[in-house]
Amino acid sequence: MGMEGDFIKINKWLLPLGWLYGCVVQVRNCLFEMGVLKSESFTTPVISVGNITVGGTGKTPHIEYLIRLLEKSAKVAVLSRGYKRKSKGFHVANEHSTAEDIGDEPYQMKQKFPEVTIAVEKKRAKGIKLLLQHDPQPDVILLDDAFQHRYVKPGINILLVDYHRLIIYDKMLPAGRMREPLSGKNRADIIIVTKCPKNLTPMDYRVVTKAMDLFPYQELYFSTLSYGKLMPLFPEAAQTQLAEKASDLTGLKAQNCLLLTGIASPRQMIEDLKPHVASLHPLTFPDHHSFTPQDIERINTEFNQLAEPKCIVTTEKDAARIKHIDGLSEAVRTHLFVLPLEIEFMLEQTDKFNQKIINYVRKNSRNSILVKRKDDNKPQDSHHSGDRPRTISFRNN
């Protein structure tokens, strides 16, 4: 099964520094547990999605899954830090916002969900307060990458763990990729093992479940990547015949494919694409990479060297940056496609997860359609119960 994955490389000589870093984080966590440092709760439902490792665990596809689940019945807002953006402070995305203004992932989400409020603010508690003054006022706020941001106490804390870099085998920074000790997972209400191979056996699930060693109040889910239809990044330049063929992965079977990624963990994507193409040539850059003129030259050269027929595929996250850079050759522009990433739950867990999220929002939001539908069947007097303080902890629900 290879659970430990190719991405967990422990620098053993740095373990003493990792131990020191872990001590510092533990002290900080203890200060929050003791109430010396304050975590703020909100009466509006807040769902946090994050991880305790450096690098990608699939946060954006999981946030987008939650948006799709909730947007028809509630006013959804997403609050992100806006990693590597050029702007400062609180910023609500609009149709003119760029990836430089708000960051790669918020830009990607705004392009896909123009009706959803997407905001960025490094200080999440401040960002939530400003969102609650925003019109329209959200019924539910999704916090992107906020598991370590303990100044906010979310109603549901979702922890994502990459199947190929399971935290049980990892070590603290700088020796490994952990941002806090393994005990940090105990704060999670829901843990999702992400990027799972589609052919996991029942034994594989049991081994991971036992190894994760969760508490009874925690729920474990498994998700896998699924892929949407390929779209040309430059439709005006795209070869019509290739674009029609490549609308889904089956159309790539004769193609020699250059896979261009600037994401933290491309392994599962590489494994998933290999069976669909004649040959796959991964060209990988670091997460959130800013492409330099030298990088563009390398992309042009590597694509030029591929045998015909050929195409180049990239992620939505990378496309947000690539779209606005100069220097791509005409051959690259006409053959460049974006592959949308989505997630699917495994083990028939979809309904269970969906219901858990919907029930939490329904019980704690006074404005959403979910609640109005429920309240329509109640006597008018029952609305006064909303004046009482409400517990919004997921565990109590």
LUMLUMMAR-519845 format. One record per atom (N, C-alpha, C): residue in one letter; x, y, z. Coordinates in pm, whole numbers, plus 50000, padded with zeros to 5 digits. Example, Ala and Ser with C-alpha at 12.3 -4.5 7.8 and 13.67 -1.06 7.14 Angstrom:
2
a513194943150780
a512304955050780
a513204967050780
s512854977550708
s513674989450714
s512905000350787
END
This chain:
397
m500834987850000
m500005000050000
m500865012650000
g502015012450061
g502905024050057
g502335036250123
m501725034450239
m501065045750304
m502005057150336
e503265053750364
e504165064350408
e504455074150295
g504275069650170
g504355078950059
g505775083650029
d505915089549909
d507225094349866
d507515108249919
f506535114849978
f506705128850014
f507155130850158
i507155120150238
i507635121650376
i509115118350378
k509885128950381
k511335127350389
k511765134150519
i512215125950613
i512605131150745
i514095134550746
n514425147150778
n515815151150795
n516195148350941
k516765136550963
k516985132151101
k517915141351179
w518875147451111
w519805156351181
w519115169051231
l517885171851180
l517135183551226
l516105180151335
l516055167451375
l515075163251476
l515155171251606
p516375174651657
p516415182851780
p515725196351763
l515875202751645
l515185215451619
l513685213351612
g513275201951553
g511855198651548
g511265196951687
w512045190851775
w511585188951913
w511405202551982
l512345211851960
l512245225252019
l511015232651965
y510825231851833
y509685238451770
y508385232751826
g508355219451841
g507165212851897
g506855217652038
c507895219852118
c507705224952255
c507055238752254
v507535247352163
v506985261052153
v505505260452117
v505165251952018
v503765250751974
v502895245052086
q503445235252159
q502705229152270
q502385239452378
v503355248152409
v503125258752508
v502005267952461
r502045271652332
r500985280352277
r499625273552288
n499565260652251
n498295253352260
n497795252552403
c498725250552497
c498335249952639
c497755263252686
l498325274252637
l497805287452676
l496365289352628
f496055283852510
f494665284352463
f493765275252546
e494265263152579
e493455253852659
e493155259752797
m494115267052854
m493945272752989
m493145285852986
g492935291252866
g492175303752857
g493025316252871
v494355314552881
v495245326352886
v495185333652753
l495265325952644
l494995331352511
l493545327752478
k492795337252427
k491355335552410
k490975331152268
s490105321052263
s489475317052137
s488075323152133
e487745329452021
e486455336252011
e485455327551936
s484255326351992
s483165318951927
s482185328851865
f481445324251765
f480465332851697
f479135325651689
t478045333351693
t476725327151685
t476395322751543
t477055328751444
t476895324251305
t477715311551286
p477195301451217
p477955289151196
p479295291851125
v480355286151182
v481705287451126
v482275273451110
i482705270150989
i483305257150960
i484735259550914
s485685253750986
s487095255350950
s487585243050876
v488345245350769
v488985234450694
v490475237350691
g491285227950741
g492725230550745
g493525217950763
n494825219750789
n495705208250812
n496745211750917
i497565201950955
i498655204651049
i500005201550986
t500025201550852
t501285199750780
t501495211350685
v502755213450646
v503055223050541
v502745216250408
g502065223350321
g501805217650189
g500375213450169
g500085209350046
g498695207450005
g498075194450050
t496875195550108
t496095183650142
t494755183950067
g494595193749978
g493345194749902
g492325203849967
k492775214550033
k491825223450103
k490825229650006
t491325234949895
t490425242249804
t489325233249747
p489625221249695
p488515212749647
p487515209249757
h487975207849883
h487045204849992
h486195216950029
i486785228950026
i486005241150049
i484955242649938
e485365240049814
e484425241149702
e483305230849714
y483615219249766
y482575209149791
y481545214549889
l482025220949996
l481115226750097
l480285238150037
i480905246149950
i480145256849885
i478995250949804
r479305240849722
r478255234649639
r477155228549726
l477555222749838
l476585216349928
l475625226549989
l476135238550020
l475375248150101
l474795260050025
e475355263349907
e475035276349846
e473575277849803
k472895266649775
k471505267749732
k470555270449848
s470995267549970
s470095268850084
s470565279050188
a471755284550170
a472265294250268
a473195303950199
k473325315850256
k474275325850205
k475665322250261
v476545317950172
v477855312750212
v478925323450192
a479825324650290
a481005333050274
a482235324550302
v483315327250230
v484595320550252
v485595331050299
l486295328050407
l487335337050458
l488665329850452
s489605335850379
s490925330050360
s491985340150403
r493165335150429
r494285344150457
r494725351350329
g494545344650213
g495015350450088
g496515349450075
y497015337150086
y498475334850089
y499155340449964
k500255347649986
k501095353649882
k500405364749802
r499315370249852
r498705381549783
r499555394149806
k499365403849718
k500145416349730
k499415426749817
s498115424749837
s497335434649914
s497465432050064
k497015441650145
k497055440350291
k495645441850348
g495425436350467
g494175438550540
g492995430950481
f491795435350522
f490545428850483
f490165433050342
h489785423250262
h489445426150123
h488365416350078
v487255421550026
v486195413049971
v486365412549819
a486445400549765
a486695398949621
a485495403949540
n485805409649424
n484765413349328
n485195408449190
e484405411849087
e484695406448953
e486005411748896
h486545422548954
h487795428248904
h489015423448983
s488805415849091
s489925411449174
s490835401949095
t492145402949121
t493115394249057
t493725384849162
a494475374949114
a495165365749205
a496165373449292
e496735384249237
e497675392449316
e496955399849428
d495695403649405
d494915410849508
d494535401849624
i494115389549592
i493475381149695
i494135367349712
g495105363849626
g495735350649636
g495145340749537
d495905330049509
d495515320349405
d494165313749432
e494035307649551
e492835299649579
e491575308249589
p491595319749662
p490395328149662
p489995332949523
y490995336049439
y490715340249301
y490025328949225
q490565316749240
q489975305149174
q488525303249217
m488265304449349
m486895302449399
m485955313349349
k486445325749343
k485585336849296
k485215334949149
q486165329549069
q485865327048928
q484795316248914
k484815306149000
k483875295048990
k482535298049057
f482575306049164
f481355308949241
f481205324149256
p480865331049146
p480805345749151
p479785351349250
e478735343449283
e477695348349374
e478075346649522
v479135339049549
v479545336449688
v480495347449735
t480325351849860
t481225362049916
t482555355449950
i483615360349887
i484975355349912
i485785366949970
a486335365150089
a487085375950155
a488435370850203
v489375380150219
v490695376650273
v491025385850389
e491605379950493
e492065387350611
e492945377950693
k494155382550724
k495085374050800
k494545371250939
k493935381351004
k493375379551139
k491925374851123
r491725361851143
r490425355851107
r489275361151192
a489485363251323
a488395368251409
a487935381951359
k488895390451325
k488565403751270
k487815402051137
g488295392751052
g487655390450923
g486215385950937
i485945377051034
i484575372251058
i483675383851098
k484165392251191
k483365403751237
k483035413151121
l484005415451033
l483755424250918
l482805417550818
l482905404450802
l481975397350712
l480545398150764
l480395397750896
l479055398150955
l478405411950939
q479225421950905
q478675435250875
q478465437250725
h478885427250649
h478835428450503
h477435425250452
d477075431150340
d475775428550277
d476035420650149
p475485408350134
p474575401650226
p475325395450345
q474645395550460
q475235389250579
q475215374150562
p476355367450582
p476395352950558
p475625344950663
d475075333550619
d474455323950711
d475485314150764
v476565312150688
v477635302950730
v478955308150672
i480015307150752
i481335311650709
i482275299650705
l482915297750590
l483905287050573
l485295293150588
l486055288150684
l487415293150707
l488395284350631
d489145290450541
d490115283050460
d491465283050530
d492005271150557
d493335269350617
d493445276350751
a492565272750845
a492545279650974
a492655270151093
f493155257851070
f493215248451181
f494145253351292
q495255260151252
q496175265551354
q495735279051409
h494755285351343
h494375298851384
h493405297751502
r493945296351622
r493135292651737
r492415304351803
y492605316351749
y491865327851805
y490385327151768
v490045318351674
v488645315651641
v488335301351681
k487185299251747
k486735285751781
k485585282251688
p485855274451584
p484785271251488
p483775261551546
g482595261251487
g481575251651528
g481925237651481
i482515236651362
i483025223951311
i484465226051267
n485355217851319
n486765218351284
n487095206251197
i487385208551068
i487695197550976
i489205197450950
l489825186050977
l491255184350954
l491475175250834
l492255180050737
l492575172250618
l493965166050632
v494075153350593
v495345146150602
v495585139450466
d496715142550403
d497055136550273
d497385121750292
y496705113050217
y496945098550226
y498415095150201
h499055102650114
h500445099750078
h501445105650178
r500955113650272
r501845119350374
r501105119050508
l500725107250550
l499945105750673
l500725111550791
i500035119450872
i500695126550983
i501275117051087
i500765104651092
i501275095251191
i502715090951162
y503185093251037
y504555089851002
y505465102150994
d504895113951012
d505645126350990
d506285131251120
k507145141351107
k507815147551221
k507645162651214
m507985169251325
m507835183851332
m508825190851239
l508415202851192
l509335211651120
l510545214551209
p511725216351155
p512095215451014
p512495201250971
a512485191451062
a512865177851026
a511845171550933
g510565173950959
g509485168750875
g508625180250824
r507325177550808
r506415187850752
r505315192050849
m505385187250975
m504315190051071
m504445204151129
r503305211251132
r503295224751189
r502975224551338
e502475213251387
e502255211651531
e502285196751562
p502445193051690
p502535178851725
p501275171151684
l501425158051676
l500335149251635
l499095150951722
s499295154451849
s498155156251941
s497215167351894
g497685176051805
g496815186651752
g495585181251682
k495675168851630
k494525163051560
k493335161051653
n493585161151785
n492485158951880
n491465170351879
r491845182051825
r490905193351816
r489885191551705
a490155182351613
a489285180751496
a488005173451533
d486885178151479
d485615170951489
d485525160551378
i486025164551260
i485995155851142
i487405155351086
i487885143251056
i489175141750989
i488905134950855
i489445140950748
i489285135150614
i490655131350561
v490835118550530
v492055113950463
v491845116450314
t492625125550257
t492395130450121
t493325123850020
k492985125649892
k493815120949779
k494045105849785
c493055098649832
c493185084049840
c493145077949699
p493965067449673
p493815059949548
p492415053849542
k491875052849421
k490495047849408
k490385032849435
n491535025849434
n491495011249449
n491855006749591
l491615014849692
l491915010849829
l491084998549867
t491674989249937
t490974977149980
t490374979350119
p489404971150160
p488874972250296
p489974971250402
m491004963250376
m492114962150471
m492864975450482
d493054982250368
d493734995250369
d492985005050460
y491655005450445
y490855014450528
y491025011150676
r490994998250708
r491104994250849
r492454998050907
v493514996050828
v494874999450875
v494975014350905
v494495022850811
v494575037350832
v493715041550950
t492505035950959
t491595039451069
t492225036351204
k492825024551216
k493455020751343
k494655029751372
a495465032551268
a496665040651286
a496335054951327
m495215060451278
m494855074351312
m494455075751458
d493975064951521
d493765064451666
d492915076351715
l491675076851666
l490815088351696
l489975086151822
f489475097251876
f488575096851991
f487145093951944
p486265089452036
p484885086251996
p484125098251938
y484475110551980
y483735122251929
y484185126251788
q485215119651735
q485745123251604
q485235113651497
e484995118951377
e484545110651266
e485615110751157
l485865099051098
l486895097450996
l486235094850861
y486655102650760
y486165100950624
y487355099250529
f487075093650412
f488095091950309
f487585098450181
s488435106550119
s488015112749992
s489065110149886
t488625110449761
t489515108349647
t489305119749547
l490305122049464
l490185132649364
l489355127749246
s488495136449196
s487815133849069
s488065145948980
y487875144148852
y488295154448758
y487125158848670
g487025171848652
g485995177348565
g486465177348420
k485735184548335
k486075184948192
k487255194248170
l488175190148085
l489305198548048
l488815210847973
m489415222348005
m489025234847939
m490295241847888
p490265247047765
p491435254447718
p491635267147801
l492885269747842
l493145281747921
l493025294347834
f493365292947706
f493255304147613
f492305300047501
p490985300947526
p489995295747429
p490155301947291
e490535314747287
e490655321547158
e491805315947074
a492795309747143
a493965304347072
a493895289247053
a493005282647126
a493015267947132
a492705261646997
q493335250346969
q493015242446851
q491645236146870
t490715239446782
t489325234846798
t489225219646803
q489945212946713
q489865198346706
q490375191946835
l491525196946887
l492085191547011
l491165194647129
a490605206747131
a489715210847241
a488495201747248
e487945198047132
e486775189147130
e487145175147179
k488305170247134
k488765156947176
k489055156347324
a489655167147376
a490185167147513
a489165171647616
s487875171947579
s486895176847675
s486845168147800
d487185155247786
d487385147147907
d488655138847890
l489065132247996
l490375125647998
l490495114547892
t489355108347856
t489425097347759
t489915102547622
g489735115447597
g490175121247470
g491675123247461
l492395120547570
l493855122847571
l494655110147542
k493985098947511
k494695086047510
k495845085447410
a495805093447303
a496895093147206
a497945103947233
q497695112347335
q498515124247356
q499745121647443
n500855127847407
n502005129047495
n501785141747576
c501685140147707
c501155150947792
c502225156447886
l502395169847883
l503235176647981
l502305181248094
l502535176248215
l501705180248330
l502445191048408
l501925203148404
l502555214748467
l501865217848600
t502575216348712
t501965218948843
t502885227348931
g502265236249008
g502935243549116
g502135241549243
i501915228749277
i501155225049396
i502045216649488
a501655215449614
a502525209049712
a502605193949695
s501515187749652
s501485173049651
s500825167949523
p501595167349412
p500985163449284
p500945148349260
r501405140249355
r501595125949330
r500335118949281
q499205121149352
q497995113749313
q497495118049176
m497665130849144
m497265135849012
m498095129048903
i499395127548927
i500275120748832
i499805106348811
e499525099348923
e499075085448915
e497745084348840
d496845093948864
d495515093448801
d495575096048650
l496505104848608
l496555108548466
l497285098248379
k498245091048437
k499075081848358
k498285072248269
p497215065748322
p496495056148238
p495755062548120
h495565075648123
h494715082248022
h495505087947905
v496845087847912
v497655094247808
v498675084347753
a499205087647634
a500245079147575
a501515079547659
s501885091547703
s503035093147795
s502815105747877
l503295105448002
l503105116948092
l504485122048135
h504645135248127
h505925141548162
h505665152548265
p505775149248394
p505495159348497
p506585170148501
l506145182648502
l507035194148523
l506535201148650
t507215198648762
t506685203048891
t507485214648947
f506745224349000
f507325235849069
f506795236049212
p507415243849302
p506925244449441
p505515250349449
d504865248049562
d503515253149587
d503505268449578
h502465274049514
h502295288549498
h503475294949424
h504095287549334
h505285292449265
h504955304349175
s505805314649180
s505685325949088
s506595323148969
f506015321648852
f506775317648734
f507665329048684
t508945326048669
t509935335748621
t510095334248470
p510755343948404
p511025342348259
p511795329548228
q512685325548319
q513435313048299
q512505300848304
d511515301448397
d510535290548406
d509715289548277
i509305301148224
i508495301348102
i509285295347986
e510585298947981
e511455293447876
e511555278247889
r511655273448013
r511745259048037
r510455251947994
i509295258048026
i508005252347985
i507945251447832
n508295262547765
n508285262647617
n509195251947560
t510415250747616
t511405241147565
t510945226747585
e510485223647709
e510075209847738
e508875205747653
f507955215247631
f506795211847547
f507215209947403
n508135218247358
n508625217447220
n509295203947191
q509935198247295
q510665185647278
q509765173247277
l508495174847317
l507585163447318
l507215159447175
a507055146347155
a506625141347023
a505145144447001
e504765146246876
e503345148146840
e502625134646846
p501305134346869
p500465145546915
p500705148447063
k500535160947103
k500885164647240
k499955175347294
c499925176247428
c499145186547495
c499845189847627
i499405200747689
i499925204547819
i498735206847912
v498805200848031
v497695201448127
v498195207848256
t497375216548315
t497725222848443
t496495223248533
t496705227348658
t495605228048755
t494935241748751
e493735242648807
e493045255648815
e493855265648896
k494455260749004
k495255269449091
k496425275649014
d497125267448934
d498245272648855
d497755281548741
a496605277948685
a496055285748573
a495805300248613
a495455302548740
a495195316348787
a496425325148768
r497635319148781
r498875326848764
r499345326648619
i499235314848555
i499765313348419
i499035322248319
k497745324248343
k496915331648247
k497435345848222
h498095351548324
h498485365748314
h499985367648294
i500715356948257
i502155358648235
i502475359248086
d503525366348054
d503945367947914
d505015357747880
g505165355047752
g506305347047706
g505985332747668
l504745328147693
l504395314447653
l504385313647500
s504955303047446
s504995301547300
s503585299147246
e503415301647117
e502105299647054
e501705284947063
a502685275947051
a502395261547060
a501845257947198
v502425263747303
v501945261047440
v500545266747457
r500315278947412
r499005285447430
r497895277647359
t498185272147243
t497135264947168
t496875250947221
h497815245647302
h497685231947352
h497525231147503
l497265242547568
l497255243047716
l495835241647770
f495635231447855
f494315228547911
f494355228748063
v493235232648122
v493075233048268
v492205221248309
l492675213948411
l491935202248459
l491325205348596
p490005207548603
p489365210648731
p489415198648826
l489715201348950
l489785191049055
l488545191849142
e487925180549167
e486845179749265
e487145168049357
i486325166449461
i486535154949551
i485265146649559
e485475133949585
e484365124749610
e484665117249738
f483635114949818
f483815106849938
f483745092049901
m484505084049973
m484565069649948
m483725062350053
l483615049150040
l482895040650136
l481435044850154
e480855050950050
e479455055550057
e479225064850177
q480215073450202
q480125082650317
q479505096150279
t479185098250152
t478735111450106
t477525116550184
d476475108450192
d475245112850258
d475465115850406
k476255107450471
k476535109450613
k477235122850636
f478255125750553
f478985138350567
f478075150250536
n477355149450425
n476465160550385
n475455163650495
q474855153350550
q473825155350652
q474405161650778
k475615157650813
k476295163150931
k476465178250916
i476925182550798
i477165196750772
i475845204450766
i474885198950692
i473595205850675
i472875207250809
n472885196650891
n472225197351022
n472855207951111
y474185209051107
y474875219151189
y474465233251147
v474445235651016
v474065249150968
v472605251950999
r471745241750980
r470315243451006
r470055247051152
k470755240351244
k470505242651387
k471025256051436
n472005261651365
n472675273551418
n472525286151336
s471905285151219
s471675297251139
s470205301051145
r469945313651174
r468555318251184
r468015323451052
n468865324550948
n468415331150826
n468305322050704
s468995310550710
s469085302550588
s467735296550550
i467625292850423
i466405286250373
i466175273250448
l467255266550487
l467135254050562
l466285256150686
v466545267350756
v465825270150880
v464405274650850
k464245283050748
k462925288250716
k461975276950680
r462505267050607
r461665255550571
r461195248450697
k462125246850790
k461825239750914
k460845247850999
d461065261151002
d460235269851087
d458815271551033
d458635269450901
d457305271050842
d456295261650906
n456795250350957
n455905240351016
n455695242251166
k456295252851224
k456195255051368
k455155265651401
p454565265451521
p453715276451564
p454525289351569
q453865300751548
q454555313751545
q455345316351673
d454795312051790
d455445315051917
d456845309051926
s457065298051852
s458335290951867
s459525299251824
h459295309951747
h460405318151701
h461085325451817
h460405326951929
h461005334152041
h462175326552100
s462245313652071
s463355305852126
s464685310852071
g464655317851957
g465895323051900
g466525333751987
d465765339352083
d466335349652169
d467255343752274
r467115330652300
r467955324652403
r469345322152347
p470375322352433
p471715319152384
p471735305052325
r472405303652213
r472455290552148
r473865284952155
t473935271852178
t475215265052176
t475535261652032
i476695265651982
i476935262551842
i478085252751824
s478455246051929
s479505235951914
s478955223651843
f479665219151741
f479265207351664
f479165195151756
r480095193951852
r480105182051937
r478835181052020
n478295192652060
n477065192452140
n475835189752056
n475985191451923
n474845189051837
n474735174351800
END
